[in-house]
């Protein structure tokens, strides 16, 4: 899924979200809970993809660029090797 397609998916999910959730799980209709869960999942996917792209970019920096941001090559490679689901 491309970055733009992911944004379109998230925006579509937000458009169908309930206007508010009153916090009482038992009084919220099942469909609203499903929509909220899908929204949370879409947002997590969006963050995971952004983090993946940042780590991918980190791998391509040269030594001077890494020095500018205060990292050593080994630190950058270690961070770049982390899986997308390993979010801070």
MMTF fields as JSON, N, C-alpha, C and O atoms, coordinates in Angstrom:
{
  "mmtfVersion": "1.0.0",
  "mmtfProducer": "UNKNOWN",
  "numBonds": 351,
  "numAtoms": 352,
  "numGroups": 88,
  "numChains": 1,
  "numModels": 1,
  "chainsPerModel": [1],
  "groupsPerChain": [88],
  "chainIdList": ["A"],
  "bondAtomList": [4, 2, 8, 6, 12, 10, 16, 14, 20, 18, 24, 22, 28, 26, 32, 30, 36, 34, 40, 38, 44, 42, 48, 46, 52, 50, 56, 54, 60, 58, 64, 62, 68, 66, 72, 70, 76, 74, 80, 78, 84, 82, 88, 86, 92, 90, 96, 94, 100, 98, 104, 102, 108, 106, 112, 110, 116, 114, 120, 118, 124, 122, 128, 126, 132, 130, 136, 134, 140, 138, 144, 142, 148, 146, 152, 150, 156, 154, 160, 158, 164, 162, 168, 166, 172, 170, 176, 174, 180, 178, 184, 182, 188, 186, 192, 190, 196, 194, 200, 198, 204, 202, 208, 206, 212, 210, 216, 214, 220, 218, 224, 222, 228, 226, 232, 230, 236, 234, 240, 238, 244, 242, 248, 246, 252, 250, 256, 254, 260, 258, 264, 262, 268, 266, 272, 270, 276, 274, 280, 278, 284, 282, 288, 286, 292, 290, 296, 294, 300, 298, 304, 302, 308, 306, 312, 310, 316, 314, 320, 318, 324, 322, 328, 326, 332, 330, 336, 334, 340, 338, 344, 342, 348, 346],
  "bondOrderList": [1, 1, 1, 1, 1, 1, 1, 1, 1, 1, 1, 1, 1, 1, 1, 1, 1, 1, 1, 1, 1, 1, 1, 1, 1, 1, 1, 1, 1, 1, 1, 1, 1, 1, 1, 1, 1, 1, 1, 1, 1, 1, 1, 1, 1, 1, 1, 1, 1, 1, 1, 1, 1, 1, 1, 1, 1, 1, 1, 1, 1, 1, 1, 1, 1, 1, 1, 1, 1, 1, 1, 1, 1, 1, 1, 1, 1, 1, 1, 1, 1, 1, 1, 1, 1, 1, 1],
  "groupList": [{"groupName": "UNK", "atomNameList": ["N", "CA", "C", "O"], "elementList": ["N", "C", "C", "O"], "formalChargeList": [0, 0, 0, 0], "bondAtomList": [1, 0, 2, 1, 3, 2], "bondOrderList": [1, 1, 2], "singleLetterCode": "X", "chemCompType": "L-PEPTIDE LINKING"}],
  "groupTypeList": [0, 0, 0, 0, 0, 0, 0, 0, 0, 0, 0, 0, 0, 0, 0, 0, 0, 0, 0, 0, 0, 0, 0, 0, 0, 0, 0, 0, 0, 0, 0, 0, 0, 0, 0, 0, 0, 0, 0, 0, 0, 0, 0, 0, 0, 0, 0, 0, 0, 0, 0, 0, 0, 0, 0, 0, 0, 0, 0, 0, 0, 0, 0, 0, 0, 0, 0, 0, 0, 0, 0, 0, 0, 0, 0, 0, 0, 0, 0, 0, 0, 0, 0, 0, 0, 0, 0, 0],
  "groupIdList": [1, 2, 3, 4, 5, 6, 7, 8, 9, 10, 11, 12, 13, 14, 15, 16, 17, 18, 19, 20, 21, 22, 23, 24, 25, 26, 27, 28, 29, 30, 31, 32, 33, 34, 35, 36, 37, 38, 39, 40, 41, 42, 43, 44, 45, 46, 47, 48, 49, 50, 51, 52, 53, 54, 55, 56, 57, 58, 59, 60, 61, 62, 63, 64, 65, 66, 67, 68, 69, 70, 71, 72, 73, 74, 75, 76, 77, 78, 79, 80, 81, 82, 83, 84, 85, 86, 87, 88],
  "secStructList": [7, 7, 2, 2, 2, 2, 2, 2, 2, 2, 2, 2, 2, 2, 2, 6, 1, 7, 1, 7, 7, 7, 1, 7, 4, 4, 4, 1, 7, 2, 2, 2, 2, 2, 2, 2, 2, 2, 2, 2, 2, 2, 2, 2, 2, 2, 2, 2, 2, 2, 2, 2, 2, 2, 2, 2, 2, 2, 2, 2, 7, 7, 2, 2, 2, 2, 2, 2, 6, 6, 7, 7, 2, 2, 2, 2, 2, 2, 2, 2, 6, 1, 7, 6, 6, 7, 7, 7],
  "xCoordList": [0.853, 0.0, 0.892, 1.82, 0.607, 1.411, 1.06, 0.028, 1.933, 1.727, 0.416, -0.347, 0.148, -1.077, -2.32, -3.346, -2.228, -3.367, -3.657, -4.819, -2.611, -2.798, -3.501, -4.405, -3.098, -3.765, -5.229, -6.099, -5.505, -6.886, -7.722, -8.878, -7.132, -7.839, -8.147, -9.265, -7.17, -7.373, -8.426, -9.278, -8.37, -9.347, -10.747, -11.71, -10.87, -12.17, -12.731, -13.924, -11.87, -12.308, -12.758, -13.773, -12.019, -12.393, -13.74, -14.513, -14.016, -15.267, -16.48, -17.569, -16.306, -17.415, -17.438, -18.227, -16.583, -16.506, -17.686, -18.232, -18.077, -19.15, -18.707, -17.521, -19.662, -19.344, -18.739, -17.846, -19.212, -18.652, -18.887, -19.785, -18.062, -18.205, -18.275, -17.382, -19.342, -19.583, -18.762, -18.882, -17.944, -17.088, -17.723, -17.021, -19.007, -19.691, -19.784, -20.658, -18.87, -18.739, -20.042, -20.383, -20.773, -21.992, -23.11, -24.03, -23.062, -24.114, -23.756, -24.593, -22.512, -22.085, -22.45, -22.079, -23.172, -23.544, -22.317, -21.229, -22.517, -21.431, -20.737, -19.508, -21.493, -20.901, -19.976, -18.922, -20.354, -19.507, -18.191, -17.134, -18.259, -17.027, -16.134, -14.911, -16.745, -15.962, -15.294, -14.112, -16.046, -15.489, -14.342, -13.297, -14.518, -13.457, -12.21, -11.088, -12.41, -11.286, -10.563, -9.333, -11.322, -10.709, -9.936, -8.869, -10.478, -9.78, -8.452, -7.419, -8.483, -7.25, -6.23, -5.037, -6.712, -5.814, -5.229, -4.035, -6.055, -5.58, -4.534, -3.539, -4.756, -3.784, -2.479, -1.396, -2.583, -1.376, -0.614, 0.61, -1.341, -0.695, 0.005, 1.105, -0.626, -0.054, 1.254, 2.249, 1.241, 2.462, 3.542, 4.714, 3.141, 4.105, 4.756, 5.961, 3.964, 4.507, 5.465, 6.537, 5.089, 5.957, 7.276, 8.345, 7.198, 8.402, 9.274, 10.498, 8.651, 9.387, 10.145, 11.314, 9.477, 10.111, 11.252, 12.272, 11.086, 12.15, 13.364, 14.502, 13.109, 14.231, 14.912, 16.131, 14.14, 14.697, 15.585, 16.667, 15.131, 15.921, 17.19, 18.243, 17.095, 18.248, 19.379, 20.557, 18.998, 19.981, 20.752, 21.893, 20.136, 20.77, 21.641, 22.282, 21.674, 22.474, 23.964, 24.377, 24.759, 26.213, 26.77, 26.046, 28.054, 28.673, 28.596, 28.389, 28.758, 28.67, 27.266, 27.102, 26.268, 24.882, 24.56, 23.867, 25.067, 24.846, 25.517, 24.948, 26.717, 27.429, 26.638, 26.599, 26.005, 25.199, 24.036, 23.649, 23.481, 22.36, 22.806, 21.983, 24.128, 24.669, 24.611, 24.534, 24.646, 24.61, 25.856, 26.472, 26.211, 27.282, 26.63, 25.447, 27.396, 26.877, 26.25, 25.182, 26.895, 26.353, 25.01, 24.111, 24.869, 23.594, 22.491, 21.361, 22.839, 21.858, 21.41, 20.221, 22.349, 22.008, 21.185, 20.284, 21.494, 20.72, 19.27, 18.325, 19.115, 17.765, 17.028, 15.84, 17.728, 17.109, 16.665, 15.735, 17.323, 16.998, 15.794, 15.28, 15.347, 14.195, 12.933, 12.759, 12.058, 10.835, 9.836, 9.887, 8.941, 7.986, 7.063, 6.598, 6.792, 5.885, 6.564, 5.895, 7.893, 8.653, 8.651, 9.632, 7.546, 7.39, 7.729, 7.411, 8.387, 8.73, 7.488, 7.597],
  "yCoordList": [-1.173, 0.0, 1.226, 1.333, 2.138, 3.346, 4.294, 4.156, 5.25, 6.234, 6.995, 7.189, 7.428, 8.18, 7.313, 7.787, 6.042, 5.141, 4.93, 4.838, 4.852, 4.69, 5.91, 5.763, 7.109, 8.329, 8.352, 8.729, 7.953, 7.937, 6.964, 7.24, 5.819, 4.814, 5.371, 5.223, 6.006, 6.572, 7.673, 7.747, 8.519, 9.598, 9.055, 9.597, 7.991, 7.377, 6.793, 6.915, 6.162, 5.59, 6.704, 6.561, 7.809, 8.933, 9.534, 9.971, 9.555, 10.143, 9.352, 9.911, 8.061, 7.219, 6.97, 6.163, 7.656, 7.466, 8.14, 9.119, 7.618, 8.271, 9.648, 9.881, 10.55, 11.917, 11.959, 12.765, 11.108, 11.049, 9.663, 8.927, 9.342, 8.09, 8.486, 9.164, 8.062, 8.554, 7.848, 8.189, 6.888, 6.237, 5.054, 4.297, 4.871, 3.728, 2.638, 2.656, 1.696, 0.686, -0.066, -0.352, -0.388, -1.177, -0.41, -1.029, 0.928, 1.706, 2.138, 2.695, 1.881, 2.242, 1.092, -0.055, 1.392, 0.336, -0.41, 0.154, -1.663, -2.523, -1.928, -1.937, -1.417, -0.856, 0.315, 0.457, 1.146, 2.274, 1.784, 2.363, 0.718, 0.155, -0.428, -0.294, -1.072, -1.629, -0.502, -0.589, 0.548, 1.684, 2.304, 2.612, 2.493, 3.084, 2.195, 2.694, 0.89, -0.048, 0.05, 0.038, 0.146, 0.283, 1.597, 1.641, 2.651, 3.942, 3.832, 4.286, 3.232, 3.072, 2.225, 2.529, 1.162, 0.295, 1.056, 0.942, 1.823, 2.604, 3.627, 3.839, 4.255, 5.231, 4.536, 5.072, 3.345, 2.587, 2.228, 2.347, 1.787, 1.44, 2.649, 2.531, 3.795, 5.034, 5.367, 5.727, 5.243, 5.497, 4.468, 4.816, 3.2, 2.139, 2.361, 2.162, 2.772, 3.028, 4.215, 4.161, 5.28, 6.459, 6.085, 6.518, 5.29, 4.867, 3.991, 4.127, 3.099, 2.257, 3.123, 2.87, 4.14, 5.017, 5.832, 6.062, 6.267, 7.008, 6.118, 6.539, 4.885, 3.959, 3.607, 3.439, 3.497, 3.222, 4.389, 4.174, 5.608, 6.802, 6.879, 7.273, 6.507, 6.533, 5.658, 5.998, 4.536, 3.6, 4.23, 3.852, 5.18, 5.745, 6.976, 7.497, 7.442, 8.627, 8.299, 7.201, 9.256, 9.049, 9.409, 9.904, 9.152, 9.365, 10.819, 11.074, 11.776, 13.191, 13.541, 14.252, 13.05, 13.315, 12.67, 13.261, 11.467, 10.802, 11.586, 11.744, 12.07, 12.868, 14.133, 14.555, 14.739, 15.947, 15.706, 16.609, 14.5, 14.203, 13.439, 12.99, 13.303, 12.727, 11.215, 10.658, 10.537, 9.076, 8.495, 9.109, 7.313, 6.554, 5.579, 5.262, 5.109, 4.183, 2.949, 2.506, 2.395, 1.187, 1.465, 0.625, 2.643, 3.008, 3.159, 2.712, 3.796, 4.001, 2.674, 2.47, 1.78, 0.471, -0.363, -1.094, -0.256, -0.982, -0.467, -1.252, 0.848, 1.429, 1.068, 0.747, 1.119, 0.816, -0.651, -0.978, -1.522, -2.946, -3.32, -4.434, -2.402, -2.706, -2.901, -2.213, -3.814, -4.039, -2.89, -2.156, -2.747, -1.627, -1.657, -0.607, -2.834, -2.919, -2.542, -2.384, -2.4, -2.01, -0.484, 0.163, 0.079, 1.527, 2.06, 1.436, 3.237, 3.82, 4.296, 4.811],
  "zCoordList": [0.0, 0.0, 0.0, 0.802, -0.894, -0.982, 0.149, 0.805, 0.359, 1.424, 1.21, 2.156, -0.029, -0.322, -0.144, 0.343, -0.538, -0.374, 1.102, 1.499, 1.92, 3.36, 3.946, 4.769, 3.536, 4.012, 3.585, 4.37, 2.345, 1.853, 2.658, 2.977, 2.988, 3.793, 5.181, 5.674, 5.808, 7.146, 7.113, 7.999, 6.104, 5.998, 5.789, 6.33, 5.011, 4.766, 6.059, 6.337, 6.84, 8.117, 9.057, 9.737, 9.105, 9.969, 9.559, 10.412, 8.264, 7.779, 8.248, 8.376, 8.506, 8.925, 10.434, 10.925, 11.152, 12.6, 13.287, 12.778, 14.439, 15.181, 15.658, 15.895, 15.794, 16.19, 17.588, 17.851, 18.48, 19.825, 20.414, 20.003, 21.375, 22.114, 23.577, 24.085, 24.261, 25.616, 26.691, 27.868, 26.327, 27.3, 27.999, 28.67, 27.87, 28.465, 27.411, 26.545, 27.505, 26.47, 26.231, 25.083, 27.285, 27.111, 26.425, 25.889, 26.424, 25.798, 24.373, 23.664, 23.955, 22.612, 21.677, 21.928, 20.605, 19.671, 19.146, 19.022, 18.851, 18.379, 17.161, 17.089, 16.215, 14.998, 15.322, 14.703, 16.274, 16.657, 17.263, 17.012, 18.058, 18.644, 17.553, 17.606, 16.572, 15.46, 14.679, 14.345, 14.391, 13.653, 14.443, 13.87, 15.74, 16.58, 16.572, 16.497, 16.65, 16.606, 15.267, 15.22, 14.186, 12.866, 12.736, 12.123, 13.313, 13.294, 14.041, 13.549, 15.225, 16.01, 15.253, 15.249, 14.617, 13.852, 12.655, 12.376, 11.954, 10.805, 11.25, 10.557, 12.396, 12.917, 13.302, 13.069, 13.892, 14.246, 12.976, 12.928, 11.942, 10.667, 10.063, 9.523, 10.154, 9.634, 10.364, 9.735, 11.703, 12.489, 12.159, 12.018, 12.036, 11.743, 10.383, 10.229, 9.402, 8.066, 8.097, 7.495, 8.792, 8.899, 9.584, 9.156, 10.634, 11.34, 10.443, 10.44, 9.688, 8.743, 7.739, 7.45, 7.213, 6.225, 6.848, 6.198, 8.097, 8.778, 8.987, 8.777, 9.404, 9.63, 8.318, 8.274, 7.262, 5.942, 5.499, 4.954, 5.731, 5.383, 6.215, 5.713, 7.474, 8.369, 7.818, 7.929, 7.229, 6.677, 5.509, 5.245, 4.817, 3.626, 3.915, 3.002, 5.152, 5.479, 5.442, 5.814, 4.995, 5.003, 6.386, 7.25, 6.575, 7.894, 8.358, 9.544, 7.439, 7.812, 8.288, 9.279, 7.594, 7.979, 9.332, 10.161, 9.544, 10.83, 11.957, 13.037, 11.7, 12.702, 13.04, 14.196, 12.022, 12.233, 13.195, 13.937, 13.186, 14.084, 15.333, 16.131, 15.484, 16.707, 16.792, 17.887, 15.639, 15.638, 14.996, 14.126, 15.437, 14.799, 13.826, 13.955, 12.86, 11.849, 12.505, 12.083, 13.521, 14.171, 14.835, 14.795, 15.447, 16.082, 15.037, 15.238, 13.919, 12.85, 12.259, 12.017, 12.026, 11.462, 12.433, 12.021, 13.715, 14.728, 14.759, 14.824, 14.713, 14.707, 13.416, 13.447, 12.293, 10.997, 10.914, 10.176, 11.663, 11.616, 12.472, 12.368, 13.311, 14.17, 13.328, 12.322, 13.712, 12.943, 13.118, 14.105, 12.162, 12.184, 13.397, 13.841, 13.935, 15.067, 16.388, 17.409, 16.363, 17.547, 17.614, 17.249, 18.081, 18.12, 19.509, 20.521, 19.541, 20.846, 21.596, 22.708]
}
